[in-house]
Amino acid sequence: MSTCDIDPALVEKIKQFRFAKYSSGNAAFVLQIDRKQLQIVEDEVYDNISIEDLVEELPENSPRFIILSYELQHTDGRKNFPLVFIYWSPSTAKTEISMLYASAKTFLQDTIDIHRGIDIREPETLTAEYLDSQLKHV
C-alpha cells in the first residue's frame, strides 16, 4: 500500500527511458508528487546533462525522485550506463512534504523495478565523484 499512485502510462514511459540506449552523457527522468491528487507525475526529462547542471535544475526546498542513466567511465576505458534511483530530499524541505515522498519511495522503486538507490539530502553531495564512488564497486 502506498500513499500515492502512479499512472500505468507513466510506468511505461519510465520503462522506455530505462531501456533506451545512450552512447554518451547522462540522462535523467525526474518525478514529483502532485499533492492534490496524491499521484506521482513526470516533472522533467533531461538528455545529455551533467550532474552539476542536474543539481542546478532540481528544487532547493522540495524532494524529487530521479531515475538517472549515469555515464560511468572505468579505468580500463570501458563505459557503461548504470541506472540509479536517487531520492532527492533537501534538508531545507518541509517535514510533511519529505514524509510524503519518503512514504512513496519504496512503492515507486518496486513499481519501476529499480532498486539501486542513493538518498541525497545536501546538494553538494550529488557530484560525479560521489556517483563514481558509489557505482564503481557494483
N, C-alpha and C positions, 0 to 999 in steps of 0.2 A: 504494500500500500504506500502511496506517495501523496504528498501534499499538492503536487502539481501533475498535470497531464502533459502529454506530448502528442501532437498530431502525427498519425502514421505517414502522411505525406512528407513531413519534416524528417522523420526517421529515414525514409527512403532517400531524401536529398543528402542526408549525412552519410548514408551508405555509399552513394555515388561519389561524394567527396573522399571518403575513406579509400575507395578503390581506384581513384584517379591516379594516373602515372605522371609523376613530376620528374623532370630531368635536372632541374636546378631550383634553388631557393626554397624558402619556407612558405607554407600555405596555412591559413588559419580560418576556422569556422567558429564564429563567436555566437554564443547563445545567451539569452537573458530570460527572465521570468516576467511575464505580463501579470502583475499583481492583482489586477481587477478580475481577470479570468482564471488565475492560477494555472497558467499554461506556459510551458517552455517554448520560446519562439526564437526565430533567427534574428540576430542583431546585425551582423555584418560578416562578409566573407572576404578574405584578403588572399591574393595570389602574389607570390614572389615578394614577401615582406620581410624586412629584417626584424630581429627580435626587439631591437631598440625602437623601431617605428611602431611595432605592435604595442609595446608598453605605452607609447605616446597616445595611441588611439584608444586605449582602454580607459574607462572612467576611474577617476581618483577616489570616488566615495561610494561606489556600487559594485557588488560582485558580478562576475560573469563566469560562464563555462566556456572553455576554449578547447577545441579539438585542433591540435597542431600537427601538421605533417612537417617534421623538422629535418632539414638537410644536415646529416651527421657525417662529417669527414673523419675517416680513420687514418691512422698514422701510415698505413701502407698504401694510401692513395685511393682506396675504395671509398665510396659514399653510398649511404642508404638513407631512407626516409621513414624512420620510425614514427608511428602515430602515438601521440601522448595526450592525455586528458589533463588539462590544467584547470584547477579550481582557483580562480582569481577572487580573493576576498580581502580587499584592503582593510587594514586595521582602522581606517577612518570611516568605514561604512557603519550605518546604524545597526544596532544589535538585532532588531527584529527582521531586518532585510537579510542580514547574514544568516540568521537562523532559518529563514525560509529557503535560502539557497542550500544551506547545509542539509536540510531535511530532504531536498530533491536530488542531491548529488549522487547517491548510490543508485537510486531508481534510474536516473539518466544514464549512468555508466553501464548498468545492467541492460537497459533498453538498447543502447547503441553498441554494446559489447566491446567497450574499450576500458580495460582495467589498469593499464599502466598510467598511474596518475601522480600528479605533483600539486601540492597546495602552495599557493603564493599569497602571503599577507603583506609584504612590503615590495613596492615596485622595483626597487634597486636589486632585489633578489633575482628577478627574471632577466637573466642575461644568457648569451650564447655559451659563455664559460660554465655557468651553472648547469644548463641543459646538457652540455657535453659531459660534465662530471656525473650527472645522473643517468645518462643514457649509454655511455661507453661500455659499461660493465654488463649490459643486457644483450 
